Amino acid sequence: MLCIPVFQSIQRFATGQACIKGTRIPVHQIIHMLANEDTIEELLDEYPSLERKDILTYLDYAAS
């Protein structure tokens, strides 16, 4: 697995998709949920291992 140096909380699996470190949750899943009007609080309820700062990091990653 390759780790993106700037965002240590994001890894890439063999499929080439960026995933949340320590999980198989693709970053695009988090972005799609937010795009579908899920709130950060709903995401934190759905994925209790995440923290608010993690979600903001994924948004920053997606915007780059």
Backbone as a ProteinNet text record, in pm:
[ID]
protein_1_A
[PRIMARY]
MLCIPVFQSIQRFATGQACIKGTRIPVHQIIHMLANEDTIEELLDEYPSLERKDILTYLDYAAS
[TERTIARY]
83.4	0	88.6	51.8	124.8	56.1	134.4	79.2	110.8	12.9	34.7	105	227.6	306.1	240.4	172.9	116.1	-0.8	-79.8	-196.5	-175.7	-119.7	-91.8	-218.9	-332.1	-457.1	-522.3	-453.9	-507.1	-407.7	-456.1	-373.4	-434.6	-353	-404.1	-392.7	-501.3	-500.1	-471.2	-459.1	-421.6	-513.5	-635.8	-729.9	-695.4	-605.2	-566.9	-655.7	-756.6	-846.1	-786.3	-795.4	-751.4	-850.7	-799.2	-883.6	-836.6	-926	-894	-801.8	-693.7	-592.6	-656	-619	-668.3	-806.6	-865.7	-998.8	-997.6	-1107.1	-1124.6	-1228.8	-1251.7	-1348.6	-1281.7	-1330.8	-1272.7	-1305.8	-1209.5	-1231.2	-1349.1	-1363.7	-1474.7	-1609.6	-1618.5	-1744.5	-1781.8	-1684.4	-1708.3	-1751.3	-1681.4	-1713.6	-1853.7	-1890.1	-2024.4	-2132	-2105.6	-2205	-2227	-2119.1	-2133.3	-2204.9	-2175	-2241.3	-2390.8	-2428.1	-2569.7	-2636.1	-2575	-2629.7	-2626.2	-2544.3	-2519.3	-2433.9	-2453.5	-2374.6	-2249.8	-2155.7	-2036.2	-2076.8	-2175.3	-2222.2	-2277.9	-2351.7	-2403.7	-2290.5	-2187.6	-2072.3	-2001.7	-1988.5	-1923.2	-2004.9	-2137.3	-2222.4	-2206.3	-2199.2	-2187.3	-2050.4	-1947	-1809.5	-1747.1	-1773.9	-1729.1	-1576.7	-1502.2	-1355.8	-1300.1	-1383.6	-1339.6	-1354.1	-1275.3	-1288.2	-1317.8	-1371.7	-1406.4	-1286	-1168.8	-1049.3	-1014.8	-1045.5	-1021.8	-1107.4	-1233.9	-1325.4	-1281.4	-1239.2	-1190.9	-1064.1	-978.4	-859.1	-897.8	-999.3	-1042.5	-1102.3	-1173.9	-1228.3	-1115	-1014.1	-899.2	-828.2	-813.7	-751.1	-831.8	-963.3	-1049.1	-1045.5	-1025.4	-1024	-892.9	-791	-660	-647
-117.5	0	124.9	219.2	344.9	445.3	516.9	619.8	756.1	842.2	977.3	1054.2	1101.3	1159.7	1277.7	1363.7	1482.8	1446.2	1348.6	1307.5	1165.5	1150.3	1017.9	941.8	1009.7	941.2	884.6	893.1	840.9	741.2	624.4	524	489.1	429.4	377.9	226.2	159.1	14.2	-23.6	-150	-199.4	-148.6	-114	-64.4	76.5	142.3	278	383.5	341	436.9	480.9	609.1	658.5	612.8	548.9	498	554.5	554	602.7	502.8	552.2	466.8	375.2	247.8	149.5	96.3	140	92.8	64.8	16.1	0.9	101.8	208.1	311.3	405.3	408.7	500.4	646.2	732.6	875.3	925.2	873.9	920.8	890.2	785.5	755.4	868.8	919.3	1030.3	1154.8	1181.5	1298.8	1286	1167.4	1147.5	1165.6	1117.2	1133.8	1281.5	1357.5	1501.4	1569.4	1527.2	1584.2	1553.2	1442	1404.5	1461	1566.5	1644.7	1574.8	1469.4	1416	1518.8	1531.5	1626.3	1556.9	1636.6	1580.1	1499.4	1547.1	1475.1	1338.3	1331.1	1202	1108.4	1163.2	1080.8	1028.1	1113.2	1070.9	962.6	969	863.4	733.8	746.5	629.7	562.8	643.2	594	646.8	581.8	634.1	641.7	572.3	578.9	708.5	783.4	909.5	1024.3	1126.7	1250.4	1363.5	1470.5	1585.6	1630.7	1638.4	1684	1588.4	1458.6	1363.5	1398.1	1423.3	1455.4	1583.2	1682	1806	1781	1690	1652.9	1588.6	1501.5	1435.9	1536.4	1634.3	1739.3	1819.3	1850	1921.8	1839.4	1710.4	1619.2	1616.6	1605.4	1597.7	1726.6	1838.6	1968.2	1993.4	1915.9	1939.4	1867.6
0	0	0	-81.2	-85.2	5.6	79.7	167.4	107.7	99.2	50.1	161.1	137.6	246.5	318.5	246.5	309.4	400.8	362.9	439.8	488.8	605.1	655.5	689.7	694.4	724.3	598.5	484	358.2	301.3	259.6	194.4	60.4	-25.8	-152.7	-150.9	-184.8	-195.5	-339.6	-365.1	-497.2	-607.8	-573	-673.7	-718	-646.5	-681	-619	-543.3	-479.3	-345.7	-317.9	-188.3	-82.5	22.5	130.3	262.7	357.5	490.2	557.3	612.1	674.6	778.5	769.9	865.2	833.6	722.3	681.6	532	481.8	338	288.9	365	327	227.1	102.7	4.9	39.1	16.7	41.4	-41.4	-163.6	-248	-184.3	-101.5	-32.5	62.5	135	226.8	148.5	37.8	-44.7	-102.8	-152.5	-208.8	-102.8	16.7	123.2	155	159.6	184	67.7	-55.2	-172.8	-173.4	-110.5	-101.8	23.4	75.9	186.4	321.6	335.9	469.7	543.2	671	749.3	803.8	847.7	911	1033.8	1107.8	1226.5	1187.7	1076.2	1029.6	990	925.7	889.9	1014.2	1114.9	1238.8	1309.2	1298.8	1354.9	1275.8	1143.5	1055.1	1068.2	1084.2	1093.7	1223.1	1335.6	1465.2	1481.1	1396.6	1406.8	1347.5	1273	1213.6	1312.6	1290.5	1365.8	1267.5	1318.4	1233.6	1150.2	1211.3	1138.5	1024.1	1040.2	932.1	810.6	833.7	723.7	653.4	729.3	668.4	586.9	631.6	555.9	423.6	424.4	301	203.4	254	167.6	103.7	180.7	128.8	21.9	47.6	-49.2	-179.1	-166.5	-285.6	-366.1	-298.7	-367	-441.6	-411.1	-474.8	-607.6
[MASK]
++++++++++++++++++++++++++++++++++++++++++++++++++++++++++++++++

